[in-house]
Amino acid sequence: MVAPAGHRLGLAGQGHRRWQVDVLALVGLAGLAVVRDVSHPDVAYDAHKCILCQRCVQVAEGAGDGPPGLSLAGRGASARVCAPFDLPLSAAIGSATALRCAQVCPTSALRAKSSAERRSADG
Ligand code: SF4
């Protein structure tokens, strides 16, 4: 269920005011706000599609081309692929490695950007 920004979701209408939940606070605590990373010029990441198979992490680890690579962060529903220390993907992997990672991703959670996406990022 999605509540408008600033609204509370709960059972107040049913007389259970003590169970009111601040949805935005929960989303922030769970790290669910960071579900997409389009910072990289060549690839985009969508955590909703990620099955945490770590194929991309292994490819980036094997590349050894300078940037810090990829790792998993968070737990449970908030787990996601990111650069170490929660840096954006653009700081984690070079272009060649990023495209190799996208090639091994079975769900397209990490995918190559279209040429239109690349052009709009340039302009
Ligand atoms: S290869 Fe794809 S599905 Fe697997 S961990 Fe990486 S982004 Fe997620």
Backbone and ligand atoms as CSV (ligand in chain L), in Angstrom:
chain,resi,resn,atom,element,x,y,z
A,1,MET,N,N,0.847,-1.181,0.000
A,1,MET,CA,C,0.000,0.000,0.000
A,1,MET,C,C,0.886,1.235,0.000
A,2,VAL,N,N,0.537,2.222,-0.781
A,2,VAL,CA,C,1.338,3.433,-0.861
A,2,VAL,C,C,0.551,4.589,-0.286
A,3,ALA,N,N,1.169,5.337,0.604
A,3,ALA,CA,C,0.530,6.512,1.190
A,3,ALA,C,C,1.168,7.753,0.599
A,4,PRO,N,N,0.382,8.805,0.382
A,4,PRO,CA,C,0.959,10.051,-0.112
A,4,PRO,C,C,2.027,10.556,0.844
A,5,ALA,N,N,2.955,11.342,0.297
A,5,ALA,CA,C,4.057,11.856,1.112
A,5,ALA,C,C,3.535,12.524,2.372
A,6,GLY,N,N,4.127,12.195,3.492
A,6,GLY,CA,C,3.776,12.821,4.751
A,6,GLY,C,C,2.574,12.197,5.429
A,7,HIS,N,N,1.914,11.266,4.776
A,7,HIS,CA,C,0.741,10.644,5.372
A,7,HIS,C,C,1.147,9.405,6.153
A,8,ARG,N,N,0.312,9.076,7.089
A,8,ARG,CA,C,0.579,7.900,7.893
A,8,ARG,C,C,-0.354,6.767,7.478
A,9,LEU,N,N,0.202,5.588,7.537
A,9,LEU,CA,C,-0.562,4.400,7.203
A,9,LEU,C,C,-0.740,3.598,8.477
A,10,GLY,N,N,-1.924,3.174,8.771
A,10,GLY,CA,C,-2.098,2.396,9.978
A,10,GLY,C,C,-3.517,1.908,10.138
A,11,LEU,N,N,-3.827,1.525,11.326
A,11,LEU,CA,C,-5.134,0.959,11.610
A,11,LEU,C,C,-5.984,1.914,12.436
A,12,ALA,N,N,-5.663,3.223,12.339
A,12,ALA,CA,C,-6.378,4.198,13.163
A,12,ALA,C,C,-7.871,4.143,12.900
A,13,GLY,N,N,-8.260,3.919,11.661
A,13,GLY,CA,C,-9.665,3.866,11.318
A,13,GLY,C,C,-10.371,2.695,11.968
A,14,GLN,N,N,-9.605,1.740,12.440
A,14,GLN,CA,C,-10.174,0.564,13.081
A,14,GLN,C,C,-10.015,0.632,14.599
A,15,GLY,N,N,-9.587,1.796,15.092
A,15,GLY,CA,C,-9.474,1.965,16.526
A,15,GLY,C,C,-8.163,1.490,17.114
A,16,HIS,N,N,-7.137,1.271,16.276
A,16,HIS,CA,C,-5.854,0.809,16.782
A,16,HIS,C,C,-4.796,1.887,16.550
A,17,ARG,N,N,-4.984,3.039,17.181
A,17,ARG,CA,C,-4.092,4.167,16.910
A,17,ARG,C,C,-2.637,3.842,17.256
A,18,ARG,N,N,-2.409,3.029,18.237
A,18,ARG,CA,C,-1.028,2.758,18.633
A,18,ARG,C,C,-0.248,2.017,17.560
A,19,TRP,N,N,-0.888,1.485,16.525
A,19,TRP,CA,C,-0.186,0.763,15.472
A,19,TRP,C,C,0.083,1.627,14.250
A,20,GLN,N,N,-0.183,2.933,14.358
A,20,GLN,CA,C,0.088,3.803,13.216
A,20,GLN,C,C,1.561,3.723,12.846
A,21,VAL,N,N,1.829,3.741,11.551
A,21,VAL,CA,C,3.192,3.598,11.060
A,21,VAL,C,C,3.489,4.752,10.124
A,22,ASP,N,N,4.633,5.371,10.312
A,22,ASP,CA,C,5.074,6.409,9.391
A,22,ASP,C,C,5.771,5.710,8.228
A,23,VAL,N,N,5.057,5.626,7.111
A,23,VAL,CA,C,5.545,4.863,5.968
A,23,VAL,C,C,6.878,5.405,5.477
A,24,LEU,N,N,6.997,6.721,5.377
A,24,LEU,CA,C,8.237,7.290,4.848
A,24,LEU,C,C,9.421,6.976,5.759
A,25,ALA,N,N,9.183,6.971,7.065
A,25,ALA,CA,C,10.264,6.637,7.990
A,25,ALA,C,C,10.681,5.186,7.804
A,26,LEU,N,N,9.710,4.303,7.623
A,26,LEU,CA,C,10.038,2.893,7.416
A,26,LEU,C,C,10.810,2.685,6.134
A,27,VAL,N,N,10.393,3.361,5.075
A,27,VAL,CA,C,11.084,3.236,3.796
A,27,VAL,C,C,12.526,3.696,3.954
A,28,GLY,N,N,12.708,4.798,4.640
A,28,GLY,CA,C,14.065,5.296,4.845
A,28,GLY,C,C,14.899,4.347,5.689
A,29,LEU,N,N,14.307,3.803,6.747
A,29,LEU,CA,C,15.041,2.884,7.611
A,29,LEU,C,C,15.433,1.621,6.880
A,30,ALA,N,N,14.567,1.151,6.015
A,30,ALA,CA,C,14.832,-0.090,5.297
A,30,ALA,C,C,15.766,0.123,4.125
A,31,GLY,N,N,16.092,1.357,3.822
A,31,GLY,CA,C,16.980,1.620,2.696
A,31,GLY,C,C,16.288,1.440,1.367
A,32,LEU,N,N,14.955,1.393,1.378
A,32,LEU,CA,C,14.234,1.127,0.141
A,32,LEU,C,C,14.213,2.331,-0.784
A,33,ALA,N,N,14.604,3.501,-0.271
A,33,ALA,CA,C,14.604,4.682,-1.128
A,33,ALA,C,C,15.670,4.567,-2.213
A,34,VAL,N,N,16.718,3.787,-1.946
A,34,VAL,CA,C,17.792,3.639,-2.924
A,34,VAL,C,C,17.552,2.346,-3.695
A,35,VAL,N,N,16.674,2.396,-4.659
A,35,VAL,CA,C,16.371,1.185,-5.408
A,35,VAL,C,C,16.876,1.255,-6.843
A,36,ARG,N,N,17.193,2.447,-7.311
A,36,ARG,CA,C,17.710,2.580,-8.670
A,36,ARG,C,C,18.978,3.436,-8.630
A,37,ASP,N,N,19.928,3.031,-9.456
A,37,ASP,CA,C,21.154,3.821,-9.576
A,37,ASP,C,C,21.410,4.014,-11.062
A,38,VAL,N,N,21.265,5.233,-11.516
A,38,VAL,CA,C,21.498,5.539,-12.934
A,38,VAL,C,C,22.707,6.470,-13.073
A,39,SER,N,N,23.552,6.462,-12.049
A,39,SER,CA,C,24.692,7.380,-12.035
A,39,SER,C,C,25.760,7.019,-13.059
A,40,HIS,N,N,25.828,5.726,-13.419
A,40,HIS,CA,C,26.872,5.281,-14.345
A,40,HIS,C,C,26.505,5.679,-15.771
A,41,PRO,N,N,27.465,6.115,-16.566
A,41,PRO,CA,C,27.137,6.537,-17.931
A,41,PRO,C,C,26.714,5.385,-18.847
A,42,ASP,N,N,27.067,4.148,-18.499
A,42,ASP,CA,C,26.815,3.029,-19.413
A,42,ASP,C,C,25.786,2.011,-18.931
A,43,VAL,N,N,25.552,1.934,-17.628
A,43,VAL,CA,C,24.620,0.929,-17.105
A,43,VAL,C,C,23.687,1.552,-16.078
A,44,ALA,N,N,22.555,0.886,-15.866
A,44,ALA,CA,C,21.594,1.306,-14.839
A,44,ALA,C,C,21.277,0.098,-13.969
A,45,TYR,N,N,20.998,0.343,-12.706
A,45,TYR,CA,C,20.714,-0.736,-11.749
A,45,TYR,C,C,19.359,-0.520,-11.110
A,46,ASP,N,N,18.557,-1.575,-11.045
A,46,ASP,CA,C,17.246,-1.530,-10.402
A,46,ASP,C,C,17.188,-2.648,-9.358
A,47,ALA,N,N,17.215,-2.282,-8.095
A,47,ALA,CA,C,17.258,-3.270,-7.017
A,47,ALA,C,C,16.007,-4.137,-6.969
A,48,HIS,N,N,14.900,-3.630,-7.492
A,48,HIS,CA,C,13.672,-4.429,-7.479
A,48,HIS,C,C,13.800,-5.698,-8.317
A,49,LYS,N,N,14.684,-5.667,-9.325
A,49,LYS,CA,C,14.846,-6.833,-10.198
A,49,LYS,C,C,16.009,-7.725,-9.772
A,50,CYS,N,N,16.780,-7.268,-8.816
A,50,CYS,CA,C,18.019,-7.969,-8.446
A,50,CYS,C,C,17.713,-9.177,-7.567
A,51,ILE,N,N,18.290,-10.330,-7.939
A,51,ILE,CA,C,18.110,-11.549,-7.148
A,51,ILE,C,C,19.353,-11.859,-6.309
A,52,LEU,N,N,20.282,-10.906,-6.272
A,52,LEU,CA,C,21.481,-10.990,-5.427
A,52,LEU,C,C,22.339,-12.218,-5.732
A,53,CYS,N,N,22.398,-12.576,-7.008
A,53,CYS,CA,C,23.187,-13.751,-7.394
A,53,CYS,C,C,24.686,-13.473,-7.338
A,54,GLN,N,N,25.064,-12.214,-7.351
A,54,GLN,CA,C,26.451,-11.746,-7.247
A,54,GLN,C,C,27.303,-12.051,-8.478
A,55,ARG,N,N,26.690,-12.386,-9.585
A,55,ARG,CA,C,27.494,-12.595,-10.802
A,55,ARG,C,C,28.228,-11.314,-11.173
A,56,CYS,N,N,27.539,-10.196,-11.074
A,56,CYS,CA,C,28.169,-8.912,-11.418
A,56,CYS,C,C,29.308,-8.590,-10.449
A,57,VAL,N,N,29.128,-8.950,-9.194
A,57,VAL,CA,C,30.159,-8.697,-8.189
A,57,VAL,C,C,31.415,-9.486,-8.544
A,58,GLN,N,N,31.228,-10.737,-8.976
A,58,GLN,CA,C,32.374,-11.573,-9.331
A,58,GLN,C,C,33.082,-11.050,-10.574
A,59,VAL,N,N,32.313,-10.609,-11.564
A,59,VAL,CA,C,32.919,-10.062,-12.775
A,59,VAL,C,C,33.727,-8.816,-12.433
A,60,ALA,N,N,33.145,-7.934,-11.626
A,60,ALA,CA,C,33.847,-6.701,-11.249
A,60,ALA,C,C,35.095,-7.015,-10.431
A,61,GLU,N,N,34.992,-8.038,-9.593
A,61,GLU,CA,C,36.133,-8.427,-8.770
A,61,GLU,C,C,37.268,-8.961,-9.637
A,62,GLY,N,N,36.912,-9.699,-10.663
A,62,GLY,CA,C,37.921,-10.269,-11.546
A,62,GLY,C,C,38.525,-9.258,-12.493
A,63,ALA,N,N,37.854,-8.127,-12.683
A,63,ALA,CA,C,38.332,-7.141,-13.649
A,63,ALA,C,C,39.609,-6.475,-13.165
A,64,GLY,N,N,39.642,-6.101,-11.906
A,64,GLY,CA,C,40.835,-5.489,-11.336
A,64,GLY,C,C,41.347,-4.302,-12.131
A,65,ASP,N,N,40.415,-3.453,-12.608
A,65,ASP,CA,C,40.839,-2.350,-13.478
A,65,ASP,C,C,40.873,-1.004,-12.765
A,66,GLY,N,N,41.043,-1.006,-11.474
A,66,GLY,CA,C,41.239,0.271,-10.785
A,66,GLY,C,C,40.132,0.629,-9.823
A,67,PRO,N,N,38.912,0.968,-10.308
A,67,PRO,CA,C,37.839,1.352,-9.383
A,67,PRO,C,C,37.546,0.242,-8.375
A,68,PRO,N,N,36.875,0.579,-7.279
A,68,PRO,CA,C,36.739,-0.371,-6.168
A,68,PRO,C,C,35.880,-1.600,-6.432
A,69,GLY,N,N,35.078,-1.613,-7.475
A,69,GLY,CA,C,34.256,-2.782,-7.755
A,69,GLY,C,C,32.904,-2.726,-7.093
A,70,LEU,N,N,32.223,-3.871,-7.063
A,70,LEU,CA,C,30.859,-3.938,-6.538
A,70,LEU,C,C,30.822,-4.805,-5.294
A,71,SER,N,N,29.810,-4.586,-4.475
A,71,SER,CA,C,29.590,-5.442,-3.316
A,71,SER,C,C,28.111,-5.411,-2.994
A,72,LEU,N,N,27.709,-6.210,-2.044
A,72,LEU,CA,C,26.325,-6.186,-1.582
A,72,LEU,C,C,26.247,-5.332,-0.331
A,73,ALA,N,N,25.154,-4.605,-0.199
A,73,ALA,CA,C,24.918,-3.802,1.002
A,73,ALA,C,C,23.502,-4.050,1.473
A,74,GLY,N,N,23.271,-3.817,2.736
A,74,GLY,CA,C,21.928,-3.977,3.288
A,74,GLY,C,C,21.604,-5.426,3.572
A,75,ARG,N,N,20.417,-5.605,4.164
A,75,ARG,CA,C,19.970,-6.955,4.519
A,75,ARG,C,C,18.529,-7.133,4.098
A,76,GLY,N,N,18.140,-8.351,3.909
A,76,GLY,CA,C,16.748,-8.652,3.590
A,76,GLY,C,C,16.245,-7.877,2.404
A,77,ALA,N,N,15.091,-7.261,2.561
A,77,ALA,CA,C,14.461,-6.550,1.456
A,77,ALA,C,C,15.253,-5.335,1.004
A,78,SER,N,N,16.141,-4.848,1.847
A,78,SER,CA,C,16.916,-3.662,1.467
A,78,SER,C,C,18.268,-4.024,0.870
A,79,ALA,N,N,18.576,-5.312,0.724
A,79,ALA,CA,C,19.862,-5.719,0.147
A,79,ALA,C,C,19.934,-5.289,-1.308
A,80,ARG,N,N,21.114,-4.877,-1.718
A,80,ARG,CA,C,21.290,-4.395,-3.090
A,80,ARG,C,C,22.763,-4.425,-3.459
A,81,VAL,N,N,23.003,-4.314,-4.756
A,81,VAL,CA,C,24.368,-4.212,-5.258
A,81,VAL,C,C,24.741,-2.743,-5.271
A,82,CYS,N,N,25.931,-2.443,-4.823
A,82,CYS,CA,C,26.406,-1.054,-4.877
A,82,CYS,C,C,27.920,-1.065,-4.798
A,83,ALA,N,N,28.479,0.103,-4.878
A,83,ALA,CA,C,29.911,0.230,-4.668
A,83,ALA,C,C,30.178,0.166,-3.173
A,84,PRO,N,N,31.388,-0.232,-2.787
A,84,PRO,CA,C,31.713,-0.211,-1.361
A,84,PRO,C,C,31.442,1.173,-0.768
A,85,PHE,N,N,31.048,1.194,0.478
A,85,PHE,CA,C,30.738,2.419,1.224
A,85,PHE,C,C,29.574,3.172,0.602
A,86,ASP,N,N,28.703,2.450,-0.103
A,86,ASP,CA,C,27.497,3.042,-0.688
A,86,ASP,C,C,27.782,4.145,-1.709
A,87,LEU,N,N,28.925,4.076,-2.338
A,87,LEU,CA,C,29.216,5.015,-3.417
A,87,LEU,C,C,28.327,4.676,-4.604
A,88,PRO,N,N,28.092,5.621,-5.500
A,88,PRO,CA,C,27.288,5.318,-6.688
A,88,PRO,C,C,28.040,4.395,-7.641
A,89,LEU,N,N,27.296,3.734,-8.522
A,89,LEU,CA,C,27.917,2.811,-9.478
A,89,LEU,C,C,28.990,3.487,-10.312
A,90,SER,N,N,28.784,4.753,-10.611
A,90,SER,CA,C,29.741,5.462,-11.450
A,90,SER,C,C,31.134,5.495,-10.821
A,91,ALA,N,N,31.191,5.376,-9.500
A,91,ALA,CA,C,32.477,5.388,-8.817
A,91,ALA,C,C,33.025,3.979,-8.628
A,92,ALA,N,N,32.232,2.968,-9.009
A,92,ALA,CA,C,32.592,1.600,-8.676
A,92,ALA,C,C,33.255,0.832,-9.801
A,93,ILE,N,N,32.812,1.043,-11.015
A,93,ILE,CA,C,33.285,0.217,-12.125
A,93,ILE,C,C,33.452,1.062,-13.379
A,94,GLY,N,N,34.474,0.725,-14.147
A,94,GLY,CA,C,34.710,1.392,-15.415
A,94,GLY,C,C,33.705,0.928,-16.466
A,95,SER,N,N,33.762,1.531,-17.626
A,95,SER,CA,C,32.776,1.250,-18.670
A,95,SER,C,C,32.820,-0.200,-19.150
A,96,ALA,N,N,34.011,-0.692,-19.459
A,96,ALA,CA,C,34.120,-2.057,-19.990
A,96,ALA,C,C,33.622,-3.074,-18.968
A,97,THR,N,N,34.002,-2.891,-17.724
A,97,THR,CA,C,33.566,-3.805,-16.664
A,97,THR,C,C,32.062,-3.711,-16.459
A,98,ALA,N,N,31.538,-2.503,-16.491
A,98,ALA,CA,C,30.098,-2.318,-16.292
A,98,ALA,C,C,29.299,-3.065,-17.356
A,99,LEU,N,N,29.760,-2.983,-18.594
A,99,LEU,CA,C,29.027,-3.668,-19.669
A,99,LEU,C,C,29.167,-5.182,-19.556
A,100,ARG,N,N,30.318,-5.663,-19.100
A,100,ARG,CA,C,30.465,-7.111,-18.870
A,100,ARG,C,C,29.548,-7.560,-17.731
A,101,CYS,N,N,29.436,-6.757,-16.705
A,101,CYS,CA,C,28.538,-7.080,-15.589
A,101,CYS,C,C,27.092,-7.145,-16.082
A,102,ALA,N,N,26.707,-6.210,-16.917
A,102,ALA,CA,C,25.335,-6.200,-17.443
A,102,ALA,C,C,25.076,-7.445,-18.288
A,103,GLN,N,N,26.100,-7.918,-18.992
A,103,GLN,CA,C,25.934,-9.109,-19.834
A,103,GLN,C,C,25.657,-10.366,-19.014
A,104,VAL,N,N,26.224,-10.452,-17.807
A,104,VAL,CA,C,26.033,-11.665,-17.008
A,104,VAL,C,C,24.823,-11.590,-16.086
A,105,CYS,N,N,24.188,-10.435,-15.999
A,105,CYS,CA,C,23.041,-10.289,-15.102
A,105,CYS,C,C,21.837,-11.049,-15.679
A,106,PRO,N,N,21.317,-12.025,-14.940
A,106,PRO,CA,C,20.232,-12.854,-15.475
A,106,PRO,C,C,18.862,-12.177,-15.482
A,107,THR,N,N,18.712,-11.076,-14.772
A,107,THR,CA,C,17.385,-10.459,-14.646
A,107,THR,C,C,17.308,-9.054,-15.237
A,108,SER,N,N,18.411,-8.566,-15.766
A,108,SER,CA,C,18.493,-7.178,-16.254
A,108,SER,C,C,18.340,-6.156,-15.142
A,109,ALA,N,N,18.585,-6.581,-13.914
A,109,ALA,CA,C,18.641,-5.601,-12.826
A,109,ALA,C,C,19.775,-4.621,-13.098
A,110,LEU,N,N,20.860,-5.145,-13.611
A,110,LEU,CA,C,21.969,-4.314,-14.082
A,110,LEU,C,C,21.964,-4.459,-15.600
A,111,ARG,N,N,21.688,-3.376,-16.278
A,111,ARG,CA,C,21.536,-3.458,-17.734
A,111,ARG,C,C,22.276,-2.309,-18.406
A,112,ALA,N,N,22.644,-2.559,-19.667
A,112,ALA,CA,C,23.282,-1.493,-20.440
A,112,ALA,C,C,22.242,-0.434,-20.753
A,113,LYS,N,N,22.632,0.810,-20.650
A,113,LYS,CA,C,21.724,1.899,-21.000
A,113,LYS,C,C,21.534,1.940,-22.510
A,114,SER,N,N,20.366,2.369,-22.915
A,114,SER,CA,C,20.119,2.558,-24.344
A,114,SER,C,C,20.897,3.775,-24.828
A,115,SER,N,N,21.052,3.869,-26.138
A,115,SER,CA,C,21.779,5.029,-26.672
A,115,SER,C,C,21.041,6.323,-26.341
A,116,ALA,N,N,19.700,6.264,-26.297
A,116,ALA,CA,C,18.929,7.457,-25.929
A,116,ALA,C,C,19.210,7.870,-24.489
A,117,GLU,N,N,19.297,6.883,-23.599
A,117,GLU,CA,C,19.600,7.186,-22.203
A,117,GLU,C,C,20.997,7.801,-22.080
A,118,ARG,N,N,21.929,7.262,-22.869
A,118,ARG,CA,C,23.299,7.803,-22.814
A,118,ARG,C,C,23.332,9.229,-23.333
A,119,ARG,N,N,22.575,9.477,-24.403
A,119,ARG,CA,C,22.562,10.832,-24.974
A,119,ARG,C,C,21.946,11.834,-23.990
A,120,SER,N,N,20.852,11.421,-23.335
A,120,SER,CA,C,20.197,12.359,-22.401
A,120,SER,C,C,21.091,12.622,-21.190
A,121,ALA,N,N,21.885,11.621,-20.799
A,121,ALA,CA,C,22.812,11.831,-19.680
A,121,ALA,C,C,23.930,12.770,-20.086
A,122,ASP,N,N,24.313,12.724,-21.368
A,122,ASP,CA,C,25.387,13.611,-21.848
A,122,ASP,C,C,24.918,15.055,-21.898
A,123,GLY,N,N,23.663,15.247,-22.330
A,123,GLY,CA,C,23.169,16.597,-22.561
A,123,GLY,C,C,22.599,17.150,-21.351
L,1,SF4,S1,S,24.055,-10.023,-11.695
L,1,SF4,FE1,FE,22.108,-8.874,-11.698
L,1,SF4,S2,S,20.730,-10.076,-10.394
L,1,SF4,FE2,FE,22.794,-10.798,-9.974
L,1,SF4,S3,S,23.492,-9.545,-8.202
L,1,SF4,FE3,FE,24.179,-8.473,-10.065
L,1,SF4,S4,S,22.545,-7.001,-10.524
L,1,SF4,FE4,FE,21.689,-8.516,-9.089
